[in-house]
Amino acid sequence: MTADRPVALVTGASSGIGEATAYALVAAGFDVVGTSRKVPENTSRGGVTYLALDVTSDDSVSGVVQHVMERFGRIDVLVNNAGIGANGAVEEISVAQAQKVFDVNVFGLMRMTKAVLPHMRDRGRGRIINISSVGGFVPNPFMAVYVSTKHAVEGYSESLDHEVREQGIRVLRVQPGPVNTPFDVNMLPADNPLPIYERQRAVFDEVVEEQMRSGDDPAVIAKVVVTAATDAKPKLSYPAGSIAARVSVLRRVVPTRTFDKSVRKLNRMN
């Protein structure tokens, strides 16, 4: 640790996009603190210092941010990456289960953001980078709860950016498409599965598995996060990966009816 090195705090850093991002930020010259619910046995790995964090706990969030400030004296970049998915039709997922997903993906992100903002404001600078998804602007059947959390992240991020920009703080979104991680395997299964959706849900599972296994390497997304963290003139959003940029353009220029048909075709729906 040196006084002039920027400090980044990355949530959900034990695997996948979060882990790749933490290492990429180290390579870019940051002191990096990575968090996860379970800390690895080696709490310092690849130049990353790991801390235990539960983003659904106010006390855990405030404790980690306080620890980072006491040790490093600053937080220049917060990467809100921690998240979970839920797989099932809306009718199959209870409100309680939906609340669990929102508590991590949306309210966890809000907890982290509110905890670091005062420190960034005191220094008159900082960047908060929220890992969103193409699901933040593209529908995805059988993932409505997860997709709705990413829509929330999009609206929250863009609105907050206007509030804090004059204080030297930027709030940016990185929007990955399919990424080759175990995310699909770790999604919460619907807690009230119904026979009427069983066949189409099974088809959807196959589609998702194919997309994830052929998706971008997490390092590709991590490179985009580093760009968002270091751009002299940052963009509001950063589509990340081979599919995301293309889908972002198509969503804006293709007629709604045509885009709707393409979503159904992709998901093998009549």
C-alpha positions as CSV (number, residue, x, y, z in Angstrom):
1,M,0.0,0.0,0.0
2,T,1.3,3.4,-1.0
3,A,-0.4,6.8,-0.3
4,D,-0.6,7.7,-3.9
5,R,-2.2,4.5,-5.2
6,P,-5.9,4.6,-5.9
7,V,-8.1,2.2,-3.9
8,A,-10.9,0.0,-5.3
9,L,-13.5,-1.9,-3.4
10,V,-15.1,-4.8,-5.3
11,T,-18.0,-6.8,-4.0
12,G,-18.7,-10.4,-5.0
13,A,-15.0,-10.8,-5.8
14,S,-14.5,-14.5,-5.0
15,S,-15.2,-15.7,-8.5
16,G,-16.4,-14.8,-12.0
17,I,-16.6,-11.2,-13.0
18,G,-15.8,-9.9,-9.5
19,E,-12.6,-11.9,-9.2
20,A,-11.4,-11.0,-12.7
21,T,-12.2,-7.3,-12.0
22,A,-10.2,-7.3,-8.8
23,Y,-7.1,-8.8,-10.5
24,A,-7.5,-6.4,-13.5
25,L,-7.6,-3.4,-11.1
26,V,-4.5,-4.6,-9.4
27,A,-2.8,-4.8,-12.7
28,A,-4.0,-1.3,-13.5
29,G,-2.2,0.1,-10.4
30,F,-5.0,0.0,-7.7
31,D,-4.9,-1.3,-4.2
32,V,-7.8,-3.6,-4.2
33,V,-10.1,-5.0,-1.5
34,G,-12.3,-7.8,-2.7
35,T,-15.3,-9.0,-0.7
36,S,-17.4,-12.1,-0.5
37,R,-19.8,-13.8,1.9
38,K,-17.1,-16.4,2.6
39,V,-13.5,-15.2,2.7
40,P,-10.9,-17.5,1.1
41,E,-8.4,-19.2,3.4
42,N,-5.7,-17.0,1.8
43,T,-7.0,-13.5,2.6
44,S,-4.4,-11.9,0.4
45,R,-4.3,-13.4,-3.1
46,G,-3.0,-12.0,-6.4
47,G,-2.5,-8.6,-4.8
48,V,-6.2,-8.5,-3.6
49,T,-7.1,-8.2,0.1
50,Y,-10.2,-10.2,0.9
51,L,-12.8,-9.3,3.5
52,A,-16.0,-11.0,4.5
53,L,-19.1,-9.0,3.5
54,D,-22.9,-9.6,3.5
55,V,-24.4,-6.8,1.4
56,T,-27.8,-7.5,2.9
57,S,-26.5,-6.4,6.3
58,D,-26.2,-2.8,7.2
59,D,-23.7,-3.6,10.0
60,S,-21.6,-5.7,7.7
61,V,-21.5,-3.0,5.0
62,S,-20.6,-0.2,7.4
63,G,-18.0,-2.4,9.1
64,V,-16.2,-3.2,5.8
65,V,-16.2,0.4,4.5
66,Q,-14.9,1.6,7.9
67,H,-12.2,-1.1,7.8
68,V,-11.1,0.0,4.3
69,M,-11.0,3.6,5.3
70,E,-9.0,2.9,8.4
71,R,-6.5,0.8,6.5
72,F,-6.2,2.8,3.2
73,G,-7.6,6.2,4.0
74,R,-9.6,6.4,0.8
75,I,-12.0,4.6,-1.6
76,D,-11.6,5.9,-5.1
77,V,-13.7,3.2,-6.9
78,L,-16.5,1.0,-5.7
79,V,-17.5,-1.8,-8.0
80,N,-20.9,-3.2,-7.1
81,N,-20.8,-6.7,-8.5
82,A,-22.4,-8.9,-5.9
83,G,-25.6,-10.5,-7.2
84,I,-27.7,-13.5,-7.5
85,G,-30.2,-14.8,-10.1
86,A,-33.6,-16.5,-9.9
87,N,-34.8,-19.0,-12.6
88,G,-38.5,-19.4,-13.0
89,A,-41.7,-17.9,-14.4
90,V,-43.1,-15.0,-12.4
91,E,-46.0,-17.1,-11.2
92,E,-43.6,-19.7,-9.8
93,I,-41.5,-17.3,-7.7
94,S,-42.9,-16.1,-4.3
95,V,-42.7,-12.5,-3.2
96,A,-40.4,-13.6,-0.4
97,Q,-38.0,-15.2,-2.9
98,A,-38.1,-12.1,-5.1
99,Q,-37.4,-9.9,-2.1
100,K,-34.3,-12.0,-1.4
101,V,-33.0,-11.4,-4.9
102,F,-33.8,-7.6,-4.7
103,D,-32.1,-7.4,-1.3
104,V,-28.8,-8.5,-2.8
105,N,-29.0,-7.1,-6.3
106,V,-30.6,-3.7,-5.6
107,F,-30.7,-2.9,-1.9
108,G,-27.2,-4.4,-1.3
109,L,-25.9,-2.1,-4.1
110,M,-27.7,0.8,-2.4
111,R,-26.2,0.0,1.0
112,M,-22.7,-0.1,-0.4
113,T,-23.3,3.1,-2.4
114,K,-24.6,5.0,0.6
115,A,-21.8,3.8,2.7
116,V,-19.0,5.1,0.4
117,L,-20.6,8.3,-0.8
118,P,-19.7,10.4,2.2
119,H,-16.0,9.4,1.9
120,M,-15.9,10.2,-1.8
121,R,-17.7,13.5,-1.2
122,D,-15.2,14.5,1.4
123,R,-12.4,14.0,-1.2
124,G,-14.4,15.6,-4.0
125,R,-13.9,12.6,-6.3
126,G,-14.8,8.9,-6.8
127,R,-16.4,6.5,-9.1
128,I,-19.2,3.9,-8.4
129,I,-19.4,1.3,-11.1
130,N,-22.5,-0.9,-11.0
131,I,-22.4,-4.2,-12.8
132,S,-25.8,-4.2,-14.6
133,S,-26.6,-6.5,-17.6
134,V,-28.1,-6.4,-21.0
135,G,-31.1,-7.7,-19.0
136,G,-31.3,-4.1,-17.7
137,F,-32.7,-3.1,-21.1
138,V,-33.7,-6.4,-22.8
139,P,-36.5,-8.7,-21.7
140,N,-35.7,-12.3,-20.7
141,P,-38.5,-14.8,-20.1
142,F,-38.2,-17.0,-17.0
143,M,-35.8,-14.4,-15.4
144,A,-38.3,-11.5,-14.9
145,V,-37.3,-11.1,-11.2
146,Y,-33.5,-10.9,-12.0
147,V,-34.1,-8.7,-15.0
148,S,-36.3,-6.3,-13.0
149,T,-33.4,-5.9,-10.5
150,K,-31.1,-4.9,-13.3
151,H,-33.8,-2.4,-14.6
152,A,-33.7,-1.0,-11.1
153,V,-29.9,-0.7,-11.1
154,E,-30.1,1.1,-14.5
155,G,-32.6,3.7,-13.2
156,Y,-30.9,4.1,-9.8
157,S,-27.4,4.5,-11.3
158,E,-28.3,7.1,-14.0
159,S,-30.4,9.2,-11.6
160,L,-27.8,9.1,-8.9
161,D,-25.1,10.1,-11.3
162,H,-26.9,13.4,-11.9
163,E,-27.1,14.0,-8.1
164,V,-23.4,13.6,-7.4
165,R,-21.7,14.7,-10.6
166,E,-21.1,18.2,-9.4
167,Q,-19.3,16.7,-6.3
168,G,-16.7,15.0,-8.5
169,I,-18.4,11.6,-8.3
170,R,-19.6,9.5,-11.2
171,V,-21.9,6.6,-11.2
172,L,-21.4,4.3,-14.2
173,R,-23.0,1.1,-15.5
174,V,-21.2,-1.9,-17.0
175,Q,-23.6,-4.0,-19.0
176,P,-22.3,-7.6,-19.7
177,G,-24.1,-10.0,-22.0
178,P,-23.6,-13.8,-21.4
179,V,-20.4,-14.5,-19.5
180,N,-18.8,-17.9,-19.1
181,T,-19.3,-18.3,-15.3
182,P,-21.3,-20.7,-13.1
183,F,-23.9,-18.0,-12.7
184,D,-26.6,-20.1,-14.3
185,V,-25.8,-23.0,-12.0
186,N,-26.0,-20.9,-8.9
187,M,-29.4,-19.2,-9.7
188,L,-32.2,-19.8,-7.2
189,P,-34.7,-22.2,-8.5
190,A,-38.4,-21.2,-8.3
191,D,-39.8,-22.0,-5.0
192,N,-43.3,-22.8,-6.4
193,P,-42.7,-24.6,-9.7
194,L,-45.9,-25.2,-11.7
195,P,-46.4,-28.0,-14.4
196,I,-47.8,-25.5,-16.9
197,Y,-44.3,-23.9,-17.3
198,E,-42.2,-27.1,-16.9
199,R,-41.6,-27.7,-20.6
200,Q,-40.8,-24.2,-21.6
201,R,-38.6,-23.7,-18.5
202,A,-36.6,-26.7,-19.5
203,V,-36.1,-25.2,-23.0
204,F,-35.0,-21.9,-21.4
205,D,-32.5,-23.7,-19.2
206,E,-30.9,-25.2,-22.3
207,V,-30.8,-21.8,-24.0
208,V,-29.1,-20.2,-21.0
209,E,-26.6,-23.0,-20.6
210,E,-25.6,-22.7,-24.2
211,Q,-25.3,-18.9,-24.0
212,M,-23.2,-19.0,-20.8
213,R,-20.8,-21.7,-22.0
214,S,-20.2,-19.8,-25.2
215,G,-20.2,-16.4,-23.4
216,D,-17.4,-14.0,-22.9
217,D,-14.5,-14.7,-20.5
218,P,-14.9,-12.7,-17.3
219,A,-11.6,-11.0,-18.1
220,V,-13.3,-9.3,-21.0
221,I,-15.8,-7.7,-18.7
222,A,-13.1,-6.9,-16.2
223,K,-11.2,-4.9,-18.8
224,V,-14.3,-2.8,-19.5
225,V,-14.6,-2.1,-15.7
226,V,-11.0,-0.9,-15.6
227,T,-11.8,1.4,-18.6
228,A,-14.9,2.8,-16.7
229,A,-12.7,3.3,-13.6
230,T,-10.0,5.2,-15.4
231,D,-11.5,7.0,-18.4
232,A,-10.8,10.7,-18.3
233,K,-14.2,11.4,-19.8
234,P,-16.3,8.4,-18.7
235,K,-19.5,7.3,-20.5
236,L,-22.7,6.8,-18.7
237,S,-22.8,3.1,-19.7
238,Y,-20.4,0.5,-21.0
239,P,-21.9,-2.5,-22.9
240,A,-19.3,-5.2,-22.2
241,G,-18.5,-8.2,-24.4
242,S,-19.2,-9.5,-27.9
243,I,-23.0,-9.6,-27.7
244,A,-23.8,-6.6,-25.4
245,A,-22.8,-3.8,-27.7
246,R,-24.6,-5.3,-30.6
247,V,-27.8,-5.9,-28.6
248,S,-27.6,-2.4,-27.2
249,V,-27.7,-0.9,-30.7
250,L,-30.4,-3.3,-31.9
251,R,-32.6,-2.4,-29.0
252,R,-32.4,1.3,-30.0
253,V,-32.9,1.0,-33.7
254,V,-34.9,-2.1,-34.5
255,P,-38.7,-1.7,-34.5
256,T,-40.3,-3.0,-31.3
257,R,-42.4,-5.7,-32.9
258,T,-39.3,-7.0,-34.7
259,F,-37.2,-7.0,-31.6
260,D,-40.0,-8.8,-29.7
261,K,-40.0,-11.6,-32.3
262,S,-36.3,-11.9,-32.0
263,V,-36.5,-12.4,-28.3
264,R,-39.0,-15.2,-28.7
265,K,-37.0,-16.8,-31.4
266,L,-33.8,-16.7,-29.3
267,N,-35.7,-18.4,-26.4
268,R,-37.3,-21.0,-28.7
269,M,-40.8,-19.7,-28.0
270,N,-43.7,-19.9,-30.4
